[in-house]
C-alpha cells in the first residue's frame, strides 16, 4: 500500500485505443480495460493523483471500407462507433478520466507536430517504393486488405501484415498469390512515395532501454514475454517502418510534396493518448496541465494493452517519444495481457462466434461478468470465456460465498437483534483470529494489485469472504443468541467490520456490489472515497439502525446457460451451428504399404522448448531422437506452453527434408491430432526410449 508520505503519487494510465469500426467484445474488456479500471480505482483509494486516458482509434483504410459498405462518411461511421463503444464501457463501469477520438483536431495537430519534429531531426526518411494497387477498387491497398499464402507456413488466408496461421509479421510482397480482400481480384504493383520511421537508428538506445525494463530498474521488472518480443525484433534487426499511406481519411502529412498522403494509423494512434490528456485539461480551463503528467519525470506511466500491441507500445512509441527530445514520459510498465477466446475459438462476429455484450448486460449483472473476467484474466497466457465456468464463478463464488456472507449476517441482525449494530465487546481467541485476517486483507490485495496481478488480487479479496463464512459457522451465533448473547453480539459486530472491509477491498473489482453492501451497512458517504488504509477500521456506531438487507445475486440456472451455448455460431443471417468443433476431413486416397514404409517415425524426447520470436504460434524444440538431437519448429504455441513440453515423449517424422521456418531450420515434424488451434500431440507411453521406431 501507499504510505502516508506518498499518497499523492502521480500516475498516468492508458488503455489501447479500440478501433472505431464496431463494438468491442469480452476479449477486449478482459485484456486492456478491466485490469486498468481495477488498478485506477484501487490507486484512487490509496490517495494517488491518477488519470485514466483512452479514446477511439478512428483512422485507417478499414474505416473507409466499412464506412462505404454502410453508406456513411468516415466521420459518421467513427462517430456512431465511438458512441457505441463508449456506451459499452459505461455499462461495464469502466471509468475513464477522458475518452476522446483520434479524428479530433487536437490529435491531428499533435500528430503533425510529431511528424515535423521527427522529420527535422532526421528520424524520418522518404522512399520511393512499390505497393499493391487494386485497379477494380481504384485504391492502393493497405497491408491488411491483401490476402494470400504465407511464405513461412503455407496458410492460405495470411494478411499482408501478419499471418493468422503462424503469427509471423509479413510484408505484402511476401505473400504468394496475393489478392484484394475487398473484390478478390489480383492487385498490381505500382510505384509510390512514402515516409519511413528509421527505427534502426534507435536500435542501440532501445536495446539499453528494454534491458533496464527487464532488470526492473526504477520499477517492477517487465513480463518476460514482452521483453523477449522486443529483443527478438532487435536480434533480427530493426527495419525502417512506413508511417504514411495513400488515403483520403486520416491526419494529413504536413509536407507540400505529400499531397494525398495521411499518417499511418499506428503513428497517430498512440499520440492519441497525449491529445486525449491535453483535451481533458483544456476542457477544465487548465490547458497546460497535461505536461504535469506527460513531461513530469515523477509521474508513472502505465500502458494496458493486448499482446498484439506490444511492438507499438514497447518499441515504436517509446522511440517516437524519446526522439522528440522534449522530455516526454516513457512507459514505466507495459501491462500486456494475452488473448481471451470463446469456447475454444477466437471471437468472430462474422461467424456468429461471439457474445453480444449489450444483450449480455441486459440479462446478467455487470459485476458478475467483471468478476468472472478478472478470475480468468489472460495475464500470462491465453484464456477462454466458457459459459459453464461463468456460471460456476457466479453461483459458487459470488452468490454462495460473497453474497451468502452478506445475506446471512444482515438477516441475522434483522431477525434476531432488531436490525441494530451490536455493541463492541472483548474479543475471544476465535474472534482475534478473524480480526487479524480482517486487518491483513487490504494489504494482501494491495500487494497483488501493485504487482499487476489482478487474478491473485481477486483471490485475496475472496479469501476474506471465505474466512467470514467459516467464522460465522464456527461461532454459531444462532446457538449463542440465548445462552451467550454477549458472545453472539461479538460475532455479529466482527462480521459487520468484515463486511465493511470487504466492501472497500472489493470496490475495484465489483464496484456496484461494493456500493450496495456499503449502503446496506448504513454507512455514510461513498465507498469509493474511503481510504484504502482505513479499509479494516471499525466505524460503526453502537445501536445504529441498519437498512433492510437485499439479495445481492440470484443463481444462474442450467437452462439459461444451455440457451446461451445454442446461440454460438448463429450469427445474423446464419443458421446456428450444431457443433462448434471442426468437421472431420474426408479420407485421403489410399497408399501402398511401400509408401508408408518410406516414413521414418521415431520416438522423441523434448529436451528444451521456447517461443519463436515474432510468432504467436511457433515453438522451437530441441528433441532427442536417440541417434542425435534435432531442432524442430512446430506451430503448437497456442495449445502448449514451452515449459509443458519439456520431458514429453512424442512421435516424430524423422526423415523429412529440412525446412526453414521463421528463419529457423526445422528437421522433422511432430505428430498431432486436431486442426487450427485445437491440437493435441500424440504422446508415446512409458517404457520406450528416444530413437525407437514407431510402426
N, C-alpha and C positions, 0 to 999 in steps of 0.2 A: 504494500500500500504506500501511497504518497505520504511523506512525513509532513508535519506542520510547516516546516520551513520551505517545502517545495510545492505547496498546494496550488500555486499559480503557474505550474508547469504549462508551457505554451506548446500546443500541438496542432498540426495541420494534417487532416486525414482526407484522402481522396479515394474514390472508388472508380474503377474503369467506366468510361462513358458508354452507356448502352447505345447501340445503333438504332437510329430513329426510323426503322424500317418495318416495325411490327411489335407486338407485345413481347415482354420478357417472360421467361419460364422459371420453374423452380431451380434449375441448374444455375441460372444467372444469380438468383437470390442467394443461394447457398454458397456460391463461390466468392462473390465480391461485395455484396451489400449487407447481408445479415451479419457476418462477422464484424464488419466495420461499424454497423449500428450498435451492436453489443458493446464493442470497445469504446465507442464515443459516449454511450450512456454511462458506462462504468466510470470513465475518466472524469466526466462532469460531476459525478457523485464524489469523486476524490478531490474535487476543487480545481481541476485543470481549466485553463483558458484554452478551449479546444473548439475548432470549427471543422465541419464535415462538408466537403465540396464535391459536387458532381454536376452532371448535365447530360444532354443527349449529343451524340456524335451524328451530325446532320449531313455531312458531305459524302461524296463518292459516287461512282458510276452505278452502284447497286441502288442508290436512292433514285437516280434519274430513271433507271429502267423500270423499277417498281412503280414510280410515280406515273410514268407513261402508261403502264398497264392499268393503273387505277384511274386514268384520265384526269390526273391532277397535275398542277405545277409542283416542282420540288418543294417550294415554300409551303404550299398547302399540305403536301404529304408529310413533311417533317413536323409541322405544327400539330397535325392530327395525331401522329405517333408519339410526339413529345408529351402531349396531354394524356394519351392512353398510358404510356409508361409511368408518368408521374402519378396517375390515379392508382396504378397497381402498387407503387411504392407507398402511397398514402394509406392504402388499405392494409399493407403489411407493417405499418408503423415504422417505416424506415425514415428517420428524422434528419433530413439534410439541413444544413445551415443555408445553403443556396443550391438550387438545381437549375442550371442555365441551358444554353444551346450554343453549339459551335458556329451556327449560322448567324449569330447576332453580331452587330457592328463591332463591339468591343473585342471579340475574338479575332475578327478579320484584321483589325488594326494591330493587335499584339503579334499575330502570326506574321504579318507583313514586316513588322519591326524585327522579329527574329530572323526572317529570311534575309533582310537587307544587311543586318549586322554580321551574320554568319558569312554572307557572301563577301562583304567588305574585308572580313578577316581571313579570307582565303580558304574557308572550310566548305565552300560550295564550288563545284566546277560544272561547266557547261559541256555537254557532249552531244555529238550527232550520233544517233543510234537508229536501229530498226525496231519496229513494233508491229504487231499484228493489226491489220485493218480489215474490217468486215465491209465489203462492198455493198452487200444487201442491206445491212443496218446503217450504212453511211457513218461509221464511227470507228475510232481507234478502240481497241478492246483492252479493258483493264485486265490484270492478271487473272482474277478470279472468274472472269467471264470467258475464259478459254479453257476447254477441257480436252483431254487426250490421254494417251497411255504413258504411265510413269516409266522413266528410263531405268529406275532402280529396281522396282518390284513388279512391273507389268500391270499394275492396277489400271483398269480401262477408263475410270472416271476421275483421274487426277486433275486438279486445277492448275492454272498457270502460276500459282504462288505456293501451293502446297499439295502434297499427295495425301489423300484420305486413307490410303492403304498402308503406307509405311511411315507417314508423318514427315517425310523429307521436305525441306524448303526447296522450291523449284523456281526456275525462270521459264517464261512461256515457251521459248525456243527449245527448251529441254524436252518438251512433250513430243511423243510420236503420234502421228495422225491427228494434229490439232484441229479443233472445230469451234465455231462460235456457239456459246452456250445459249444464246437467245434464239437464233434462227437455225442452228445446226449446220450452217454452211462452213466451207473451208476458208479460213482467212488468208490474206496475202500479206507479205512483208513489205512495209513501206518505211522510208526514212523519215525521221522526225528529230527534233532537238529537245533535250530535257536537261534539267539541272539536278546534280547529284550531291548528296552529303558525303564528304570524304571521311568516312568512318575509319579507314585505315590510318589516317594521320593521327588519330587519337587512340590507337591500339595500346601503346605503352601506358598512357595515362589510365585507360580503362582497366588494364591488367593490374596496375597498382591499386586502383580504387576497389576493384572487386576482391582483391586479396585482403584488403582491410576489412571488408564486409564479412569475408569468410572467417577471419580471426575474431570478429566481434569488437574491433577497435571502436571505442566510444559508444558501445551499444551491444545489443544481442547479436550473436552470430546468425548470419542468414541461413535459410534452409539449404541443405546440400544440393538438392536438385536445381535450385535457382543458380547457385554459384557454378555448378557443373555445366549448365546450359551456356552460360556466358563464356566460361573457359573453353567450351567446345568450339564456339564461334571464333574465339581468339586463336585457338590452335589451328583451325583451318584457314585463318587469315581473313581479317575484316575487309570487305569489299565496299566500294562506294555504292550508295543506295539512292535510287531515283526518288526525288521528292516533289516532282511535278507531274501533271497529267494533262492530256489533251481533252478538255471538258469545259462545258459552259457553267456548270454548277460547282461552286466552291470559292475558296479565297483566291482572288486574282494574284498572280505573280507580279510583284511590284517592279517590273522592268519593261521598258518600251519595246524591247525586242521579243517579249514573251506574250504577244497577242494570242488569245485563245488558250492560254495555259492557266491552270489553277494548281495550288499546292496539293500534294498528295495527302489524302485524308489522315494518314498516320504521321504527318508532320504537324498539322494544325490541331489534331485531336488532343494530345496531351497538353498543348498550350491552353486548351480549354479549361484546365484546372486553374491556371493563372487568371484567365479572363473571367471565370465564374467568381473567383475570390474578389477580383477588382470590381466587378459588377455589384457584388453584395455590399461592399463598404461604400461604394458610390451611392447606393440606394439609402444608406443610413446618413448620408451627408458628410462622410468622412473618407473622401476619395483616396487619400494617401495611405490609409491604414493597412492596405493589403501588403505593403512592404514589411510590416511588423511580423508577418508570417513567412513570406517568400524570400525575404532578404535579411532574415534575422538568424544568426548562427546559433542562438539559444533555443530556437524553435525546432521541434522534432517533426519530420515529415514522414508519414506512413502511407504507402500505396497499397490498397486492397484490390487484387486482380485475380483473374483466372490464369492458369498456367500458359495458355496460348498467348498471353500478353507479356510474358517475361522479357523477350528481346527488346520490346519497346520501352519498358519501364526500368529495366536493369542494365540497359546498354544504350539505346538510341537517345532517349530523352535525357539521361544524365550527360551524354556527350553534348547535346544541344545546349543544356543549361550551363555547363561548365565553359563551353565555347563562347558564350555570350560575354564572359568576363565582366559580369555586372553583379556579382555576389549573390546569384540565385542559390536558393537552398536545394541541396541534393537529397535524395531519399536516405533516411536513416534506416528504414526497414521496408522491404517489399513483402507483404503478406500474401503470397500467391497460393492459391488452392488448386487442386486438381479438378476433374470434371465429375458432375453428378449425372448419372444416366437414369433411365427409366425402365424398370423391369427387364434388365439385361440388354437394353439397346439405347442408343442415343436418342434424345428428344428429336422428333421430326414432325412438324405440323403438316407438311405435305403428305406424309404417310399416315396421318392420324395418330401417330405415336407420341402423344403429348397430353398434358392436363391443362385445361383452360383455367388459369389462375383466378380470374374474376368469378367464374362459376364455382370453383372450389371454395372460395371465401364466402360465398352466399350460403353454403351448406355446413361448413366446419369453422370452428373458432380460429381466429388468426394466431392466437398464442399456441394453439395445438400444432399448427404447421411450423411455426417458428421453433418450437421445442423439438419437433422431430428433425427438422433440417439441421439444427445445431447438433443433435445427438448423432447424426450420420454425416457430419460435415466432411468433405473430402480434403482434409488438411494436408495429407502427405501422399495419398494415392486416390484413384477414382473410387467413388462410392455410388450407391444406387438408391433411388426412391422406389420402395416396394410397398404396395398397398397394405400387405399383411404386417409389415414392420411398422408402418404408420399407425395402424390400428392398435398394435401392441404398445407402442410408445404412448398413445393417447389413453388407452384403457388401463394398462397395467402400471404406468408410471404417473402420468399427470392426474388421472382420476383416482386410482386406488392408493396412491402414496401421497402426493401433494394435496389433491382435493379432499381426500378422506381425512387427513390430519386436520385441515381447516374445519371441515364439517363436524367431525366428532368432538373437537374441542369447543367450538362455539355452540353447538347444540346442547352439549352437556351443561355449559354455563347457563344457557337459556332455560333448560327444563329443570335443572337441579339446584341452581344457585341464583335464580331470579334475574338472570341476564346482567349481573353486576360483576365488576372486576374485583376478585377476592384480594384481601389484604396480603401484603408481603409477609412471609413467615421465615423462620430459621430453616435452612436447608439441611436435609439429611444426606447420607452417603450417596444414595441413588440420585438425588437431586443435584448434588455437587458435580457428579459425573456429567449430567446433561448440561449444567451451567457452563462447564468447561468447554463442551462441544459447541455450545452457542457462541462463546467468546472466540473460539478458534475458527469458526466457519467463514466469517468475512475475509480473514487472512488467507485461508486455503483457496477460496475462489479468486481472490485478488492475485495470488501468485500465478495462477494458471492464466488469467486474462492478461497480466503483464507480460507473459511469455507467448501470447497469441495462441494459446491452447484452449480454444473455445469449447470443444467437446469435454475436455477434462474439467474445465470451469463449471460446465453444466452438471457433470457428475458430482463435483464437490458441493454444489448447491443442493442437489437432490439427496446427498448423504445426510444433510441436516434434517430434511423431511423424514427420511427413513429412521433417523435416530429419534425423532419426535414420536413417531408411531410406536417404536419399540419401547420407549419410556412410558408412554400412555398405557400400553398393555401391562408392563411390569408394575406400574404404580397402582393399578386397579382402583381408580377413583370412584367407580360405581359401588365398590365394596366399602371403601373408607368413608363415604359421604355421611353415613350414620354413626359408625363406630369411631372413626377418627376424622372428624370434619376439618380439623386444622391441617392434617396431612393432605386431605383432598384439596383444600384451598391452595396449599403449596404447589401441588401438582399442576393445578389449572393456571395459577399465576405464572409458573415457569413455562407452561405451554403457550400462554399469551406472549411472553417475552420471545419465545422461539418463533412464533408466527410473525411477530413484528420484524425480527431479524430476517426471517425467510422472505418476507415481503420486500425488504430492502435489497437483499442479495440476488433475488430472482428478477428484479426490475429490468436489468439489462437484457435478459433473455425473453421474458414474457411480461411486458410492461402493463398490458390491460389487466391481466390476472393479478399482478402485484398491487395495482391500484385498488382493485376490488377488495382484496384482502385487507389492505391498509384501511379502507373505509369501513369494512365490517368490524374492524378492531376499534372503531370510534375515535381514531387518531386524527389530529388536526393537520392541515396543510397537505402538501403533495409529496408522496414518497420519492418522487424524482429529485426533490430538493433536499433530501436527507443526506447528511454527510456519511460517506462510507465508514469513516472512523467511529461513527455513533450507531452503526447498524445494530449492535448487540445490546445497546443500553436500554434498560427498563424505564420507560417514560409513562407508564400507566398510573392513573390516579385511583387510589383505593376507593371502591364503591361506585366508580363511574358506570353509567348505564351503557350497555353495548347494543348496537343496532341489531335488527333481526338478521340472522345468517341466511345466506343464499347458497344454492348448489353451484359450484364453480364449473363442473364439467358433467356432461351426460355421456354415457358409453356409446361407442360406435358399434352397430350391430353387424354381424357377418353378412347379412343380406345387402347392406349398403356397400360393403367392400366388394362383394361379388358383382354388383351392378357397375361399380366403377371399373373393374377389370374388363368387363364386357365392352366398355366404350373404347378401349385401346385398339388402335388400328382402324377405328370407324370414323375417320375424318370426314369433313363435309364433302359430299359428292362421292363418297366411297362406301362400299359395304364393309361392315365390321369383319375383321379377320377372325377366323375360327381358331387359329393357332398362331401365336406370335413367333414361334420358332421357325427357322428357315426350312424350306421344303427340302425333302431328301432328294438329292440329284439322281438322275437316271444312271443306270449301269453303263459303263463303257463297253466298247466292243471286246470280244474275247481275245485273249492272248494265249500263246502256246506255253508249255512248261519250260521250253528253252528260253523264251522271252523273260519269264520270271526268274529263271536261274541266272540271268545276267546281272540281277540286282545283288549287291553285297550288303546284306542287312546285318548290323552288328549291335551288340550291347555297348553302350557308352555310359560313362560316369561323369557328371558335371563337376568340374573342379573349381571353376570360377565363373561368375556371371556379372555383367554390368550393362547399363544402358548405353546405346549408341547415341552420342551427342547429335542433336539436331533432328532426332526422330522420337515420336511418342510411342512407337510400337517395336522397333528393332532392339534386340538384345545381343550382345557379343558374349559367346560362351566359349570356355576352354573345356574340351571334352576328351577324357581319357578313353582311347579305343584299344587299350592293351598294347598294341604294337607301337603306337605313337599318340601324341596329344594333338588334337585338331582344334582350329578356330572355326566356329560355325556361327553365322549370323541368322537369327530367327525372329520372325515377326510375331512374337508372343508377349510383348511388353504390356499389353492391356489385359492380359489374363494371368500373368505371373510376375511377381516381384523378383528381382535378381537373387535376393537372399533366399527365396523359397526354392530355388533350383539347385543350389549347391548341395552336392551329395546324392542327387537323384540318379537312379539307374534308368536310362531311357533307350529307346530304339532309334538307330541312326542308319540312313542310307549312306554307306561309306565310300561308294565308288562313283559319285557324281563328279563331273568336271568342275574344277574350281570356278567360282563366280565372284565378281567384285560387287558388293552391295554397300551403298553409302560410304564408298571409299575404303571399305574393309574387305579383305579376301575371305570368302566363305568356302570351306572344304567339307561339304556334307549337308545333309538335311535331316531334321528331326521328324519322326512320325507322330502325327496327331490326328485327332478326330474333331469334327465340327467345322464351322466356317465363320468368316467375318471375325467378330470379337468374342465369339463363343467357342473357344478352342481348349481341348484337353490333351495333354501329352500322353502318349502310350507309355505307361510305366512298366518296367521289367521287374518281376518279383525277386525275392531274395534267393540266395543260393547260386547266383551266376556271377561271372567276373567280367570286367571290361574287355572287349575284344571278342567275346564268344559270338558265334554266328547265330542268327535268328532264321529259322526255317519253318 
